[in-house]
Amino acid sequence: MNQAQRRIHEAAIRLFAEHGNQRVSVSDLAQAAGVARGTIYNNIESPEYLFEQVAAQLAAEMHERVTGCDQNSDPAHRLANDIRFFVRRAHEEPQWGWFVYRFGINNDSLRDLLNGTPMRAVTKGVDRHRYDLREELLPGAMAMIAGTTLTAMWMVLEGHQTWREAGSGAAELVLRSFGIDPSEARRLAETDLPPLPPTSPDLHVVS
């Protein structure tokens, strides 16, 4: 992705997040990105598909960073971290957080992102009998994780809680619902969270 494309994508994330819809005019996008209208047309495939391109790129970037960061062997600890990565980043990059919060349930790429790394931690935990969770409940469990994570992000974005309070609370509630002992769930949800690795150049996103 070249510099102009990065600027356009970064501006698009801001506009989509602020307006809460999936369409943006070329004029508004050019103004937000600080480029000419012609630069927009020269660097994106089509304005009509820009939202899907931005969502897919954002999802790929976050997936790469999360999977490259947390190699914890305990699926319960891994799940607690996965949830908190999203909540912490919503605090650090509010426009990113609003984008994921507003479109995370309805967009396929973002929904896959919310389900991707947590799903591996859940299925691994079920296979290892770490969780008291029947296999047929897995789809509902993933919906619960996504909803809990997005709500915790909203609590942070609206200033109701710190990211540590919201992230740890969300992680603890999810682990307890999966049968993890309350004291252990709290401990895992409150351990130090490692930093996400830098974004690779081809997947760069700035809020």
C-alpha positions in Angstrom: 0.0 0.0 0.0 1.5 3.3 -1.0 1.5 6.5 1.0 -1.6 8.0 -0.8 -3.6 4.8 -0.3 -2.7 4.8 3.4 -3.9 8.4 3.8 -7.1 7.6 2.0 -7.8 4.5 4.1 -7.0 6.3 7.3 -9.3 9.2 6.4 -12.0 6.7 5.4 -11.8 4.9 8.8 -12.3 8.3 10.5 -15.3 9.2 8.3 -17.0 5.9 8.5 -16.6 5.8 12.3 -17.8 9.4 12.7 -20.8 9.2 10.4 -21.8 5.6 11.3 -22.6 4.6 7.7 -20.8 2.7 5.0 -20.8 5.4 2.3 -18.7 8.5 2.0 -18.5 11.1 -0.8 -15.3 11.5 -2.8 -15.2 15.2 -1.9 -15.4 14.5 1.8 -12.8 11.8 1.5 -10.4 13.9 -0.5 -10.8 16.8 2.1 -10.3 14.4 5.1 -7.2 12.8 3.4 -5.8 16.1 2.3 -5.5 15.0 -1.4 -7.1 15.9 -4.7 -10.2 14.1 -5.9 -8.2 12.7 -8.8 -5.9 11.1 -6.3 -8.8 9.3 -4.8 -9.8 7.8 -8.1 -6.2 6.9 -8.9 -5.7 5.0 -5.7 -8.9 3.1 -4.9 -10.6 0.5 -7.0 -14.0 2.1 -6.6 -15.6 4.5 -4.1 -18.6 2.1 -3.8 -16.4 -0.7 -2.6 -14.1 1.4 -0.3 -15.9 0.4 2.9 -15.4 -3.3 2.2 -11.7 -2.7 1.3 -11.1 -0.8 4.5 -12.9 -3.3 6.7 -11.0 -6.2 5.1 -7.6 -4.4 5.5 -8.3 -3.4 9.1 -9.4 -7.0 10.0 -6.2 -8.5 8.4 -4.0 -6.0 10.2 -5.5 -6.7 13.6 -5.5 -10.4 13.1 -1.8 -10.4 12.1 -0.9 -8.4 15.2 -2.9 -10.4 17.7 -1.8 -13.8 16.3 1.8 -12.6 16.2 1.7 -11.4 19.8 0.1 -13.9 22.2 1.5 -17.4 22.0 0.1 -18.4 25.4 -0.3 -22.1 25.7 -3.3 -21.9 28.1 -6.4 -21.3 26.0 -8.2 -19.6 28.9 -5.3 -17.1 29.3 -5.2 -16.6 25.6 -8.9 -15.9 25.4 -8.6 -13.3 28.2 -5.8 -11.6 26.3 -7.6 -11.7 23.0 -10.6 -9.9 24.5 -8.5 -7.3 26.2 -6.4 -6.6 23.1 -9.5 -5.2 21.4 -10.6 -3.2 24.4 -7.1 -1.7 24.9 -6.8 -0.7 21.3 -10.2 1.0 21.4 -8.7 3.2 24.2 -5.5 3.8 22.3 -7.1 4.5 18.9 -10.7 5.7 19.4 -11.5 6.0 15.7 -10.4 2.4 15.2 -12.5 1.5 18.1 -15.6 3.2 16.9 -15.2 1.7 13.4 -15.1 -1.9 14.9 -17.8 -1.2 17.4 -20.3 0.2 14.8 -19.7 -2.3 12.1 -18.3 -5.4 13.9 -21.5 -7.4 13.9 -22.8 -6.6 10.4 -19.6 -6.7 8.3 -18.2 -10.2 7.4 -14.5 -9.2 7.7 -14.9 -7.6 11.1 -17.2 -10.4 12.3 -14.6 -12.9 11.3 -11.9 -10.9 13.1 -14.0 -10.8 16.3 -14.5 -14.6 16.0 -11.2 -15.6 14.6 -8.5 -15.7 17.3 -11.0 -16.1 20.2 -12.6 -19.1 18.4 -9.2 -20.9 18.4 -8.8 -20.3 22.1 -12.4 -21.6 22.7 -12.1 -24.7 20.6 -8.7 -25.5 22.0 -10.1 -25.1 25.5 -13.0 -27.4 24.7 -10.7 -30.0 23.3 -8.5 -29.9 26.4 -11.5 -29.9 28.7 -10.4 -26.5 30.0 -14.0 -25.2 29.7 -17.3 -26.6 30.8 -18.9 -26.0 27.4 -20.8 -28.4 25.2 -19.7 -28.4 21.5 -23.2 -27.5 20.3 -23.0 -24.2 22.3 -19.9 -23.0 20.4 -21.8 -20.7 18.0 -23.6 -19.0 20.9 -20.4 -18.8 22.8 -18.7 -16.9 20.0 -21.7 -14.5 19.6 -21.4 -13.9 23.4 -17.7 -13.1 23.2 -18.2 -10.7 20.3 -21.1 -8.9 22.0 -19.2 -8.7 25.3 -16.1 -7.4 23.6 -17.9 -4.8 21.6 -19.8 -3.6 24.7 -16.6 -3.3 26.7 -15.1 -1.2 23.9 -18.2 1.0 24.0 -17.8 1.5 27.7 -14.3 2.7 27.1 -15.1 4.9 24.1 -17.9 6.6 26.0 -15.7 7.1 29.1 -17.7 4.9 31.5 -14.7 2.7 32.3 -11.0 2.5 31.8 -9.8 0.0 29.3 -8.4 -2.1 32.2 -11.7 -2.1 34.0 -13.8 -2.9 30.9 -11.3 -5.4 29.4 -10.7 -7.3 32.6 -14.4 -7.3 33.5 -15.4 -8.6 30.1 -12.6 -11.3 30.1 -13.5 -12.4 33.6 -17.2 -12.7 32.9 -16.6 -14.8 29.7 -14.2 -17.2 31.5 -16.6 -17.7 34.4 -19.4 -18.4 32.0 -17.2 -21.1 30.5 -16.7 -22.8 33.8 -13.4 -21.3 34.9 -13.1 -21.0 38.7 -14.0 -17.3 39.7 -10.7 -16.6 41.4 -8.7 -18.0 38.5 -10.9 -16.2 36.0 -10.1 -12.9 37.8 -6.4 -13.6 37.9 -6.2 -14.4 34.2 -8.2 -11.3 33.3 -6.0 -9.0 35.3 -2.5 -10.3 34.3 -0.3 -7.8 32.5 -1.2 -7.6 28.8 1.7 -7.7 26.3 2.0 -5.0 23.7 0.8 -5.7 20.2 3.7 -5.9 17.7 4.1 -3.1 15.1 1.9 -3.2 12.1 3.6 -4.5 9.0 4.0 -1.8 6.2 1.5 -3.4 3.8 -1.2 -3.5 6.5 -0.6 -0.1 8.1 -3.6 1.5 9.8 -3.6 4.7 11.9 -6.6 6.1 13.7 
